[in-house]
Amino acid sequence: MNQIVTKNVVLTLAEAARFLRVSKSKLLNLAKERRVPAREIDGEWRFLRQALEEWLRGKPSGREIMLSQVGVFKDDETLMPMLEEIYRARGRPMVEDQEDA
């Protein structure tokens, strides 16, 4: 059982740069611009190897998936009647009275 498990391997900036074969400064800039999956912890950057592999494959992140769906219902004619029915079933108004706020 000498298999190398890479699923949850956390890399430092230097290790991640070596893995991606880019300079540390280039990777640092990408991380600060949120263009690669990374986290800053106490002033030091950490990278999940699996997230970097998915990023390299072009697999969208959860954030990218959510942003791609923003506005999907914008022109849906059934949205407002559906929302009205949901609020009516809950016994709540769609808009709260401003005096109660």
C-alpha positions as CSV (number, residue, x, y, z in Angstrom):
1,M,0.0,0.0,0.0
2,N,2.6,2.5,-1.0
3,Q,0.2,4.6,-3.2
4,I,0.8,8.3,-3.3
5,V,-2.5,10.1,-2.4
6,T,-2.6,13.5,-4.0
7,K,-6.2,14.4,-3.4
8,N,-5.8,16.6,-0.4
9,V,-2.1,17.6,-0.7
10,V,-1.6,21.2,0.3
11,L,1.3,23.0,-1.5
12,T,3.3,26.1,-0.5
13,L,3.8,28.8,-3.0
14,A,7.2,27.4,-4.0
15,E,5.8,23.8,-4.3
16,A,2.8,25.0,-6.4
17,A,5.0,27.1,-8.6
18,R,7.3,24.1,-9.2
19,F,4.2,21.9,-9.9
20,L,2.8,24.4,-12.4
21,R,6.3,25.2,-13.8
22,V,6.0,28.9,-13.4
23,S,7.9,31.4,-11.3
24,K,6.9,32.1,-7.8
25,S,6.3,35.8,-8.6
26,K,3.9,34.8,-11.5
27,L,2.0,32.4,-9.3
28,L,1.8,35.0,-6.5
29,N,0.3,37.5,-8.8
30,L,-2.2,35.0,-10.1
31,A,-3.2,34.1,-6.6
32,K,-3.6,37.7,-5.5
33,E,-5.8,38.4,-8.6
34,R,-7.8,35.3,-7.7
35,R,-7.1,33.7,-11.0
36,V,-5.9,30.4,-9.5
37,P,-7.4,28.5,-6.6
38,A,-5.5,29.5,-3.5
39,R,-5.8,30.7,0.1
40,E,-3.7,33.1,2.0
41,I,-3.1,32.0,5.6
42,D,-1.2,34.2,8.0
43,G,0.5,35.9,5.1
44,E,1.5,32.7,3.4
45,W,-0.2,31.2,0.3
46,R,-1.4,27.6,0.2
47,F,-2.7,25.7,-2.8
48,L,-4.7,22.5,-3.0
49,R,-3.0,20.3,-5.6
50,Q,-6.3,18.8,-6.7
51,A,-7.8,22.3,-7.2
52,L,-4.8,23.3,-9.3
53,E,-5.2,20.1,-11.4
54,E,-8.9,20.9,-12.0
55,W,-8.0,24.5,-12.8
56,L,-5.4,23.3,-15.4
57,R,-8.0,21.0,-17.0
58,G,-10.3,24.1,-17.3
59,K,-12.9,22.6,-15.0
60,P,-15.0,25.5,-13.7
61,S,-15.0,26.3,-10.0
62,G,-18.2,26.5,-8.0
63,R,-18.0,30.3,-8.1
64,E,-17.7,30.3,-11.9
65,I,-20.6,27.9,-12.2
66,M,-22.8,30.2,-10.0
67,L,-21.8,33.3,-11.9
68,S,-22.5,31.7,-15.2
69,Q,-26.1,31.1,-14.1
70,V,-26.8,34.7,-12.9
71,G,-29.6,36.1,-15.0
72,V,-30.8,32.8,-16.3
73,F,-34.3,33.5,-15.2
74,K,-34.2,37.2,-16.3
75,D,-36.6,36.7,-19.2
76,D,-38.6,33.8,-17.8
77,E,-42.3,34.8,-17.8
78,T,-43.2,32.1,-15.2
79,L,-40.8,33.4,-12.5
80,M,-43.0,36.1,-11.0
81,P,-46.2,34.0,-10.9
82,M,-44.1,31.2,-9.3
83,L,-42.6,33.6,-6.7
84,E,-46.1,35.1,-5.9
85,E,-47.5,31.6,-5.4
86,I,-44.6,30.6,-3.1
87,Y,-45.1,33.7,-0.9
88,R,-48.9,33.3,-0.9
89,A,-48.4,29.6,0.2
90,R,-46.1,30.8,3.0
91,G,-48.6,33.5,4.1
92,R,-46.0,36.2,3.6
93,P,-45.9,39.3,1.4
94,M,-43.3,39.5,-1.3
95,V,-42.2,42.9,0.0
96,E,-42.0,43.8,3.6
97,D,-43.7,46.9,4.8
98,Q,-41.0,49.6,5.2
99,E,-42.6,50.9,8.5
100,D,-42.0,47.5,10.2
101,A,-38.3,47.4,9.2
